[in-house]
Amino acid sequence: MQPSELVARVDFADDVTEEEADQHTRDLVLLLEGLDVDEVRPADGEAEPDSGTRSADPATLAGAVLVTGALLKPVLTAVVSLVGSWLEQSEQRSVTVEVEGAKVTVTGRVAAQDVETYVRALRGGEGPSTGGSAEYGA
Protein backbone atom coordinates (compact mmCIF):
# COMPACT_ATOMS: atom_id res chain seq x y z
CA MET A 1 0.00 0.00 0.00
CA GLN A 2 1.42 3.38 -1.03
CA PRO A 3 1.52 5.98 1.75
CA SER A 4 -0.98 8.81 1.69
CA GLU A 5 0.03 12.42 2.18
CA LEU A 6 -1.54 15.20 4.17
CA VAL A 7 -0.37 18.78 3.77
CA ALA A 8 -0.99 21.44 6.41
CA ARG A 9 -0.32 25.04 5.30
CA VAL A 10 -0.14 27.87 7.82
CA ASP A 11 -1.47 31.34 7.01
CA PHE A 12 0.77 33.45 9.24
CA ALA A 13 -0.13 36.75 10.89
CA ASP A 14 1.06 39.84 8.98
CA ASP A 15 3.83 40.70 11.45
CA VAL A 16 5.56 37.28 11.41
CA THR A 17 9.18 37.37 10.23
CA GLU A 18 10.76 34.64 8.11
CA GLU A 19 12.61 33.34 11.17
CA GLU A 20 9.42 33.27 13.24
CA ALA A 21 7.59 31.48 10.42
CA ASP A 22 10.34 28.87 10.35
CA GLN A 23 10.12 28.40 14.13
CA HIS A 24 6.31 28.16 14.06
CA THR A 25 6.58 25.54 11.30
CA ARG A 26 9.07 23.52 13.35
CA ASP A 27 6.79 23.77 16.41
CA LEU A 28 3.87 22.42 14.38
CA VAL A 29 6.05 19.57 13.07
CA LEU A 30 7.04 18.66 16.64
CA LEU A 31 3.42 18.66 17.73
CA LEU A 32 2.28 16.45 14.84
CA GLU A 33 5.17 14.00 15.29
CA GLY A 34 3.22 12.45 18.15
CA LEU A 35 0.71 11.03 15.67
CA ASP A 36 0.78 7.39 14.58
CA VAL A 37 2.11 8.16 11.08
CA ASP A 38 5.21 7.28 9.08
CA GLU A 39 6.72 10.77 8.79
CA VAL A 40 6.11 14.42 9.67
CA ARG A 41 8.40 17.08 8.22
CA PRO A 42 8.46 20.59 6.83
CA ALA A 43 7.62 20.50 3.11
CA ASP A 44 10.55 21.27 0.84
CA GLY A 45 11.23 21.96 -2.80
CA GLU A 46 12.10 18.31 -3.41
CA ALA A 47 8.48 17.14 -3.30
CA GLU A 48 7.50 14.67 -5.98
CA PRO A 49 5.40 16.10 -8.82
CA ASP A 50 2.34 13.98 -7.98
CA SER A 51 2.51 14.67 -4.23
CA GLY A 52 0.10 17.59 -4.30
CA THR A 53 2.68 20.15 -3.18
CA ARG A 54 2.99 22.60 -6.01
CA SER A 55 5.71 25.11 -5.29
CA ALA A 56 9.31 25.38 -4.21
CA ASP A 57 8.87 29.08 -3.39
CA PRO A 58 10.29 29.64 0.12
CA ALA A 59 7.41 31.96 1.00
CA THR A 60 4.94 29.21 0.17
CA LEU A 61 6.94 26.48 1.89
CA ALA A 62 7.36 28.35 5.17
CA GLY A 63 4.50 26.95 7.14
CA ALA A 64 3.90 23.90 4.95
CA VAL A 65 4.06 20.59 6.81
CA LEU A 66 3.92 17.20 5.11
CA VAL A 67 2.50 14.17 6.96
CA THR A 68 2.81 10.74 5.35
CA GLY A 69 1.43 7.39 6.40
CA ALA A 70 -0.22 4.26 5.09
CA LEU A 71 -3.42 5.13 6.95
CA LEU A 72 -4.02 8.84 7.56
CA LYS A 73 -7.82 8.81 7.96
CA PRO A 74 -7.68 7.30 11.47
CA VAL A 75 -5.54 10.22 12.71
CA LEU A 76 -7.60 13.06 11.19
CA THR A 77 -9.47 13.72 14.44
CA ALA A 78 -6.15 14.20 16.24
CA VAL A 79 -4.79 16.39 13.41
CA VAL A 80 -7.78 18.76 13.56
CA SER A 81 -7.65 18.99 17.36
CA LEU A 82 -3.88 19.53 17.46
CA VAL A 83 -3.92 22.15 14.70
CA GLY A 84 -6.70 24.06 16.47
CA SER A 85 -4.79 24.05 19.75
CA TRP A 86 -1.58 25.08 18.00
CA LEU A 87 -3.35 28.00 16.30
CA GLU A 88 -4.64 29.26 19.61
CA GLN A 89 -1.17 29.10 21.18
CA SER A 90 0.75 30.49 18.20
CA GLU A 91 -1.79 33.25 17.38
CA GLN A 92 -1.53 32.62 13.64
CA ARG A 93 -4.47 33.12 11.24
CA SER A 94 -5.29 29.63 10.05
CA VAL A 95 -4.06 26.23 8.91
CA THR A 96 -5.43 24.62 5.77
CA VAL A 97 -5.34 20.83 5.93
CA GLU A 98 -5.51 18.93 2.65
CA VAL A 99 -5.65 15.18 2.14
CA GLU A 100 -6.66 13.22 -0.98
CA GLY A 101 -8.16 16.32 -2.62
CA ALA A 102 -10.34 17.29 0.35
CA LYS A 103 -9.50 20.50 2.18
CA VAL A 104 -10.55 22.34 5.34
CA THR A 105 -9.29 25.56 6.88
CA VAL A 106 -9.02 25.64 10.66
CA THR A 107 -9.11 29.16 12.11
CA GLY A 108 -8.74 28.49 15.82
CA ARG A 109 -9.40 26.01 18.60
CA VAL A 110 -12.04 23.52 17.48
CA ALA A 111 -14.84 22.69 19.90
CA ALA A 112 -15.07 18.97 20.58
CA GLN A 113 -18.54 18.79 19.02
CA ASP A 114 -17.23 20.39 15.78
CA VAL A 115 -14.15 18.21 15.23
CA GLU A 116 -16.20 15.53 13.47
CA THR A 117 -17.50 18.10 10.96
CA TYR A 118 -13.93 18.82 9.87
CA VAL A 119 -13.07 15.13 9.78
CA ARG A 120 -16.09 14.25 7.63
CA ALA A 121 -15.08 16.94 5.13
CA LEU A 122 -11.51 15.59 5.01
CA ARG A 123 -12.56 11.97 4.61
CA GLY A 124 -14.47 12.73 1.43
CA GLY A 125 -17.60 10.86 0.54
CA GLU A 126 -18.78 11.07 4.11
CA GLY A 127 -19.93 14.66 4.31
CA PRO A 128 -21.31 17.61 2.38
CA SER A 129 -17.85 18.99 1.53
CA THR A 130 -16.63 16.03 -0.52
CA GLY A 131 -13.76 17.07 -2.77
CA GLY A 132 -14.33 20.70 -1.97
CA SER A 133 -13.21 23.17 0.59
CA ALA A 134 -14.76 23.85 3.95
CA GLU A 135 -13.91 26.55 6.46
CA TYR A 136 -14.77 26.24 10.11
CA GLY A 137 -13.36 27.75 13.24
CA ALA A 138 -13.74 29.63 16.45
PyMOL commands that place a pseudoatom at each C-alpha (Angstrom):
pseudoatom trace, name=CA, resn=MET, resi=1, chain=A, elem=C, hetatm=0, pos=[0.000, 0.000, 0.000]
pseudoatom trace, name=CA, resn=GLN, resi=2, chain=A, elem=C, hetatm=0, pos=[1.417, 3.376, -1.027]
pseudoatom trace, name=CA, resn=PRO, resi=3, chain=A, elem=C, hetatm=0, pos=[1.520, 5.976, 1.755]
pseudoatom trace, name=CA, resn=SER, resi=4, chain=A, elem=C, hetatm=0, pos=[-0.985, 8.807, 1.694]
pseudoatom trace, name=CA, resn=GLU, resi=5, chain=A, elem=C, hetatm=0, pos=[0.033, 12.421, 2.177]
pseudoatom trace, name=CA, resn=LEU, resi=6, chain=A, elem=C, hetatm=0, pos=[-1.544, 15.202, 4.168]
pseudoatom trace, name=CA, resn=VAL, resi=7, chain=A, elem=C, hetatm=0, pos=[-0.372, 18.785, 3.768]
pseudoatom trace, name=CA, resn=ALA, resi=8, chain=A, elem=C, hetatm=0, pos=[-0.991, 21.438, 6.412]
pseudoatom trace, name=CA, resn=ARG, resi=9, chain=A, elem=C, hetatm=0, pos=[-0.319, 25.037, 5.305]
pseudoatom trace, name=CA, resn=VAL, resi=10, chain=A, elem=C, hetatm=0, pos=[-0.137, 27.874, 7.816]
pseudoatom trace, name=CA, resn=ASP, resi=11, chain=A, elem=C, hetatm=0, pos=[-1.472, 31.336, 7.010]
pseudoatom trace, name=CA, resn=PHE, resi=12, chain=A, elem=C, hetatm=0, pos=[0.770, 33.451, 9.235]
pseudoatom trace, name=CA, resn=ALA, resi=13, chain=A, elem=C, hetatm=0, pos=[-0.135, 36.752, 10.886]
pseudoatom trace, name=CA, resn=ASP, resi=14, chain=A, elem=C, hetatm=0, pos=[1.064, 39.840, 8.982]
pseudoatom trace, name=CA, resn=ASP, resi=15, chain=A, elem=C, hetatm=0, pos=[3.830, 40.701, 11.451]
pseudoatom trace, name=CA, resn=VAL, resi=16, chain=A, elem=C, hetatm=0, pos=[5.558, 37.280, 11.405]
pseudoatom trace, name=CA, resn=THR, resi=17, chain=A, elem=C, hetatm=0, pos=[9.177, 37.367, 10.235]
pseudoatom trace, name=CA, resn=GLU, resi=18, chain=A, elem=C, hetatm=0, pos=[10.760, 34.641, 8.111]
pseudoatom trace, name=CA, resn=GLU, resi=19, chain=A, elem=C, hetatm=0, pos=[12.614, 33.341, 11.167]
pseudoatom trace, name=CA, resn=GLU, resi=20, chain=A, elem=C, hetatm=0, pos=[9.420, 33.271, 13.240]
pseudoatom trace, name=CA, resn=ALA, resi=21, chain=A, elem=C, hetatm=0, pos=[7.591, 31.482, 10.419]
pseudoatom trace, name=CA, resn=ASP, resi=22, chain=A, elem=C, hetatm=0, pos=[10.340, 28.873, 10.350]
pseudoatom trace, name=CA, resn=GLN, resi=23, chain=A, elem=C, hetatm=0, pos=[10.121, 28.395, 14.126]
pseudoatom trace, name=CA, resn=HIS, resi=24, chain=A, elem=C, hetatm=0, pos=[6.306, 28.159, 14.058]
pseudoatom trace, name=CA, resn=THR, resi=25, chain=A, elem=C, hetatm=0, pos=[6.581, 25.544, 11.300]
pseudoatom trace, name=CA, resn=ARG, resi=26, chain=A, elem=C, hetatm=0, pos=[9.067, 23.518, 13.352]
pseudoatom trace, name=CA, resn=ASP, resi=27, chain=A, elem=C, hetatm=0, pos=[6.792, 23.772, 16.411]
pseudoatom trace, name=CA, resn=LEU, resi=28, chain=A, elem=C, hetatm=0, pos=[3.866, 22.419, 14.380]
pseudoatom trace, name=CA, resn=VAL, resi=29, chain=A, elem=C, hetatm=0, pos=[6.046, 19.570, 13.070]
pseudoatom trace, name=CA, resn=LEU, resi=30, chain=A, elem=C, hetatm=0, pos=[7.045, 18.657, 16.639]
pseudoatom trace, name=CA, resn=LEU, resi=31, chain=A, elem=C, hetatm=0, pos=[3.416, 18.660, 17.725]
pseudoatom trace, name=CA, resn=LEU, resi=32, chain=A, elem=C, hetatm=0, pos=[2.278, 16.446, 14.844]
pseudoatom trace, name=CA, resn=GLU, resi=33, chain=A, elem=C, hetatm=0, pos=[5.174, 13.996, 15.289]
pseudoatom trace, name=CA, resn=GLY, resi=34, chain=A, elem=C, hetatm=0, pos=[3.224, 12.453, 18.152]
pseudoatom trace, name=CA, resn=LEU, resi=35, chain=A, elem=C, hetatm=0, pos=[0.709, 11.026, 15.668]
pseudoatom trace, name=CA, resn=ASP, resi=36, chain=A, elem=C, hetatm=0, pos=[0.778, 7.392, 14.584]
pseudoatom trace, name=CA, resn=VAL, resi=37, chain=A, elem=C, hetatm=0, pos=[2.106, 8.158, 11.079]
pseudoatom trace, name=CA, resn=ASP, resi=38, chain=A, elem=C, hetatm=0, pos=[5.214, 7.284, 9.080]
pseudoatom trace, name=CA, resn=GLU, resi=39, chain=A, elem=C, hetatm=0, pos=[6.721, 10.772, 8.793]
pseudoatom trace, name=CA, resn=VAL, resi=40, chain=A, elem=C, hetatm=0, pos=[6.107, 14.419, 9.673]
pseudoatom trace, name=CA, resn=ARG, resi=41, chain=A, elem=C, hetatm=0, pos=[8.400, 17.084, 8.217]
pseudoatom trace, name=CA, resn=PRO, resi=42, chain=A, elem=C, hetatm=0, pos=[8.459, 20.595, 6.825]
pseudoatom trace, name=CA, resn=ALA, resi=43, chain=A, elem=C, hetatm=0, pos=[7.616, 20.498, 3.113]
pseudoatom trace, name=CA, resn=ASP, resi=44, chain=A, elem=C, hetatm=0, pos=[10.548, 21.268, 0.842]
pseudoatom trace, name=CA, resn=GLY, resi=45, chain=A, elem=C, hetatm=0, pos=[11.230, 21.961, -2.804]
pseudoatom trace, name=CA, resn=GLU, resi=46, chain=A, elem=C, hetatm=0, pos=[12.105, 18.313, -3.409]
pseudoatom trace, name=CA, resn=ALA, resi=47, chain=A, elem=C, hetatm=0, pos=[8.479, 17.139, -3.301]
pseudoatom trace, name=CA, resn=GLU, resi=48, chain=A, elem=C, hetatm=0, pos=[7.503, 14.672, -5.977]
pseudoatom trace, name=CA, resn=PRO, resi=49, chain=A, elem=C, hetatm=0, pos=[5.397, 16.100, -8.821]
pseudoatom trace, name=CA, resn=ASP, resi=50, chain=A, elem=C, hetatm=0, pos=[2.342, 13.984, -7.976]
pseudoatom trace, name=CA, resn=SER, resi=51, chain=A, elem=C, hetatm=0, pos=[2.511, 14.666, -4.232]
pseudoatom trace, name=CA, resn=GLY, resi=52, chain=A, elem=C, hetatm=0, pos=[0.095, 17.591, -4.297]
pseudoatom trace, name=CA, resn=THR, resi=53, chain=A, elem=C, hetatm=0, pos=[2.675, 20.148, -3.177]
pseudoatom trace, name=CA, resn=ARG, resi=54, chain=A, elem=C, hetatm=0, pos=[2.993, 22.602, -6.015]
pseudoatom trace, name=CA, resn=SER, resi=55, chain=A, elem=C, hetatm=0, pos=[5.712, 25.113, -5.295]
pseudoatom trace, name=CA, resn=ALA, resi=56, chain=A, elem=C, hetatm=0, pos=[9.310, 25.380, -4.211]
pseudoatom trace, name=CA, resn=ASP, resi=57, chain=A, elem=C, hetatm=0, pos=[8.866, 29.083, -3.394]
pseudoatom trace, name=CA, resn=PRO, resi=58, chain=A, elem=C, hetatm=0, pos=[10.290, 29.638, 0.117]
pseudoatom trace, name=CA, resn=ALA, resi=59, chain=A, elem=C, hetatm=0, pos=[7.410, 31.959, 1.003]
pseudoatom trace, name=CA, resn=THR, resi=60, chain=A, elem=C, hetatm=0, pos=[4.939, 29.209, 0.166]
pseudoatom trace, name=CA, resn=LEU, resi=61, chain=A, elem=C, hetatm=0, pos=[6.939, 26.480, 1.886]
pseudoatom trace, name=CA, resn=ALA, resi=62, chain=A, elem=C, hetatm=0, pos=[7.358, 28.348, 5.167]
pseudoatom trace, name=CA, resn=GLY, resi=63, chain=A, elem=C, hetatm=0, pos=[4.496, 26.949, 7.143]
pseudoatom trace, name=CA, resn=ALA, resi=64, chain=A, elem=C, hetatm=0, pos=[3.902, 23.904, 4.953]
pseudoatom trace, name=CA, resn=VAL, resi=65, chain=A, elem=C, hetatm=0, pos=[4.058, 20.589, 6.814]
pseudoatom trace, name=CA, resn=LEU, resi=66, chain=A, elem=C, hetatm=0, pos=[3.918, 17.196, 5.112]
pseudoatom trace, name=CA, resn=VAL, resi=67, chain=A, elem=C, hetatm=0, pos=[2.505, 14.175, 6.962]
pseudoatom trace, name=CA, resn=THR, resi=68, chain=A, elem=C, hetatm=0, pos=[2.806, 10.743, 5.347]
pseudoatom trace, name=CA, resn=GLY, resi=69, chain=A, elem=C, hetatm=0, pos=[1.434, 7.395, 6.400]
pseudoatom trace, name=CA, resn=ALA, resi=70, chain=A, elem=C, hetatm=0, pos=[-0.218, 4.263, 5.094]
pseudoatom trace, name=CA, resn=LEU, resi=71, chain=A, elem=C, hetatm=0, pos=[-3.418, 5.132, 6.947]
pseudoatom trace, name=CA, resn=LEU, resi=72, chain=A, elem=C, hetatm=0, pos=[-4.018, 8.837, 7.564]
pseudoatom trace, name=CA, resn=LYS, resi=73, chain=A, elem=C, hetatm=0, pos=[-7.815, 8.811, 7.957]
pseudoatom trace, name=CA, resn=PRO, resi=74, chain=A, elem=C, hetatm=0, pos=[-7.683, 7.297, 11.470]
pseudoatom trace, name=CA, resn=VAL, resi=75, chain=A, elem=C, hetatm=0, pos=[-5.536, 10.222, 12.709]
pseudoatom trace, name=CA, resn=LEU, resi=76, chain=A, elem=C, hetatm=0, pos=[-7.605, 13.060, 11.185]
pseudoatom trace, name=CA, resn=THR, resi=77, chain=A, elem=C, hetatm=0, pos=[-9.469, 13.721, 14.442]
pseudoatom trace, name=CA, resn=ALA, resi=78, chain=A, elem=C, hetatm=0, pos=[-6.153, 14.202, 16.237]
pseudoatom trace, name=CA, resn=VAL, resi=79, chain=A, elem=C, hetatm=0, pos=[-4.793, 16.393, 13.408]
pseudoatom trace, name=CA, resn=VAL, resi=80, chain=A, elem=C, hetatm=0, pos=[-7.784, 18.757, 13.560]
pseudoatom trace, name=CA, resn=SER, resi=81, chain=A, elem=C, hetatm=0, pos=[-7.646, 18.993, 17.360]
pseudoatom trace, name=CA, resn=LEU, resi=82, chain=A, elem=C, hetatm=0, pos=[-3.878, 19.530, 17.464]
pseudoatom trace, name=CA, resn=VAL, resi=83, chain=A, elem=C, hetatm=0, pos=[-3.924, 22.147, 14.702]
pseudoatom trace, name=CA, resn=GLY, resi=84, chain=A, elem=C, hetatm=0, pos=[-6.703, 24.063, 16.468]
pseudoatom trace, name=CA, resn=SER, resi=85, chain=A, elem=C, hetatm=0, pos=[-4.794, 24.053, 19.750]
pseudoatom trace, name=CA, resn=TRP, resi=86, chain=A, elem=C, hetatm=0, pos=[-1.579, 25.076, 18.001]
pseudoatom trace, name=CA, resn=LEU, resi=87, chain=A, elem=C, hetatm=0, pos=[-3.350, 27.998, 16.303]
pseudoatom trace, name=CA, resn=GLU, resi=88, chain=A, elem=C, hetatm=0, pos=[-4.642, 29.259, 19.615]
pseudoatom trace, name=CA, resn=GLN, resi=89, chain=A, elem=C, hetatm=0, pos=[-1.174, 29.101, 21.184]
pseudoatom trace, name=CA, resn=SER, resi=90, chain=A, elem=C, hetatm=0, pos=[0.752, 30.493, 18.199]
pseudoatom trace, name=CA, resn=GLU, resi=91, chain=A, elem=C, hetatm=0, pos=[-1.789, 33.247, 17.384]
pseudoatom trace, name=CA, resn=GLN, resi=92, chain=A, elem=C, hetatm=0, pos=[-1.532, 32.625, 13.640]
pseudoatom trace, name=CA, resn=ARG, resi=93, chain=A, elem=C, hetatm=0, pos=[-4.475, 33.123, 11.240]
pseudoatom trace, name=CA, resn=SER, resi=94, chain=A, elem=C, hetatm=0, pos=[-5.292, 29.626, 10.048]
pseudoatom trace, name=CA, resn=VAL, resi=95, chain=A, elem=C, hetatm=0, pos=[-4.058, 26.232, 8.910]
pseudoatom trace, name=CA, resn=THR, resi=96, chain=A, elem=C, hetatm=0, pos=[-5.429, 24.625, 5.768]
pseudoatom trace, name=CA, resn=VAL, resi=97, chain=A, elem=C, hetatm=0, pos=[-5.340, 20.832, 5.929]
pseudoatom trace, name=CA, resn=GLU, resi=98, chain=A, elem=C, hetatm=0, pos=[-5.506, 18.931, 2.649]
pseudoatom trace, name=CA, resn=VAL, resi=99, chain=A, elem=C, hetatm=0, pos=[-5.654, 15.178, 2.136]
pseudoatom trace, name=CA, resn=GLU, resi=100, chain=A, elem=C, hetatm=0, pos=[-6.657, 13.223, -0.980]
pseudoatom trace, name=CA, resn=GLY, resi=101, chain=A, elem=C, hetatm=0, pos=[-8.159, 16.317, -2.616]
pseudoatom trace, name=CA, resn=ALA, resi=102, chain=A, elem=C, hetatm=0, pos=[-10.341, 17.288, 0.352]
pseudoatom trace, name=CA, resn=LYS, resi=103, chain=A, elem=C, hetatm=0, pos=[-9.498, 20.497, 2.176]
pseudoatom trace, name=CA, resn=VAL, resi=104, chain=A, elem=C, hetatm=0, pos=[-10.546, 22.338, 5.340]
pseudoatom trace, name=CA, resn=THR, resi=105, chain=A, elem=C, hetatm=0, pos=[-9.290, 25.561, 6.882]
pseudoatom trace, name=CA, resn=VAL, resi=106, chain=A, elem=C, hetatm=0, pos=[-9.022, 25.639, 10.660]
pseudoatom trace, name=CA, resn=THR, resi=107, chain=A, elem=C, hetatm=0, pos=[-9.107, 29.158, 12.112]
pseudoatom trace, name=CA, resn=GLY, resi=108, chain=A, elem=C, hetatm=0, pos=[-8.738, 28.492, 15.819]
pseudoatom trace, name=CA, resn=ARG, resi=109, chain=A, elem=C, hetatm=0, pos=[-9.402, 26.009, 18.600]
pseudoatom trace, name=CA, resn=VAL, resi=110, chain=A, elem=C, hetatm=0, pos=[-12.042, 23.523, 17.478]
pseudoatom trace, name=CA, resn=ALA, resi=111, chain=A, elem=C, hetatm=0, pos=[-14.836, 22.695, 19.899]
pseudoatom trace, name=CA, resn=ALA, resi=112, chain=A, elem=C, hetatm=0, pos=[-15.073, 18.967, 20.582]
pseudoatom trace, name=CA, resn=GLN, resi=113, chain=A, elem=C, hetatm=0, pos=[-18.536, 18.787, 19.024]
pseudoatom trace, name=CA, resn=ASP, resi=114, chain=A, elem=C, hetatm=0, pos=[-17.226, 20.390, 15.781]
pseudoatom trace, name=CA, resn=VAL, resi=115, chain=A, elem=C, hetatm=0, pos=[-14.150, 18.207, 15.230]
pseudoatom trace, name=CA, resn=GLU, resi=116, chain=A, elem=C, hetatm=0, pos=[-16.199, 15.529, 13.475]
pseudoatom trace, name=CA, resn=THR, resi=117, chain=A, elem=C, hetatm=0, pos=[-17.501, 18.103, 10.956]
pseudoatom trace, name=CA, resn=TYR, resi=118, chain=A, elem=C, hetatm=0, pos=[-13.934, 18.817, 9.870]
pseudoatom trace, name=CA, resn=VAL, resi=119, chain=A, elem=C, hetatm=0, pos=[-13.066, 15.128, 9.785]
pseudoatom trace, name=CA, resn=ARG, resi=120, chain=A, elem=C, hetatm=0, pos=[-16.087, 14.248, 7.625]
pseudoatom trace, name=CA, resn=ALA, resi=121, chain=A, elem=C, hetatm=0, pos=[-15.076, 16.943, 5.130]
pseudoatom trace, name=CA, resn=LEU, resi=122, chain=A, elem=C, hetatm=0, pos=[-11.508, 15.586, 5.007]
pseudoatom trace, name=CA, resn=ARG, resi=123, chain=A, elem=C, hetatm=0, pos=[-12.564, 11.968, 4.612]
pseudoatom trace, name=CA, resn=GLY, resi=124, chain=A, elem=C, hetatm=0, pos=[-14.465, 12.735, 1.433]
pseudoatom trace, name=CA, resn=GLY, resi=125, chain=A, elem=C, hetatm=0, pos=[-17.599, 10.860, 0.535]
pseudoatom trace, name=CA, resn=GLU, resi=126, chain=A, elem=C, hetatm=0, pos=[-18.781, 11.068, 4.114]
pseudoatom trace, name=CA, resn=GLY, resi=127, chain=A, elem=C, hetatm=0, pos=[-19.928, 14.659, 4.307]
pseudoatom trace, name=CA, resn=PRO, resi=128, chain=A, elem=C, hetatm=0, pos=[-21.307, 17.609, 2.376]
pseudoatom trace, name=CA, resn=SER, resi=129, chain=A, elem=C, hetatm=0, pos=[-17.851, 18.990, 1.530]
pseudoatom trace, name=CA, resn=THR, resi=130, chain=A, elem=C, hetatm=0, pos=[-16.630, 16.034, -0.525]
pseudoatom trace, name=CA, resn=GLY, resi=131, chain=A, elem=C, hetatm=0, pos=[-13.765, 17.070, -2.769]
pseudoatom trace, name=CA, resn=GLY, resi=132, chain=A, elem=C, hetatm=0, pos=[-14.328, 20.699, -1.970]
pseudoatom trace, name=CA, resn=SER, resi=133, chain=A, elem=C, hetatm=0, pos=[-13.214, 23.171, 0.594]
pseudoatom trace, name=CA, resn=ALA, resi=134, chain=A, elem=C, hetatm=0, pos=[-14.762, 23.852, 3.953]
pseudoatom trace, name=CA, resn=GLU, resi=135, chain=A, elem=C, hetatm=0, pos=[-13.915, 26.547, 6.461]
pseudoatom trace, name=CA, resn=TYR, resi=136, chain=A, elem=C, hetatm=0, pos=[-14.773, 26.242, 10.107]
pseudoatom trace, name=CA, resn=GLY, resi=137, chain=A, elem=C, hetatm=0, pos=[-13.358, 27.751, 13.241]
pseudoatom trace, name=CA, resn=ALA, resi=138, chain=A, elem=C, hetatm=0, pos=[-13.743, 29.630, 16.452]
for i in range(1, 138): cmd.bond("trace and resi %d" % i, "trace and resi %d" % (i + 1))
show_as sticks, trace
zoom trace
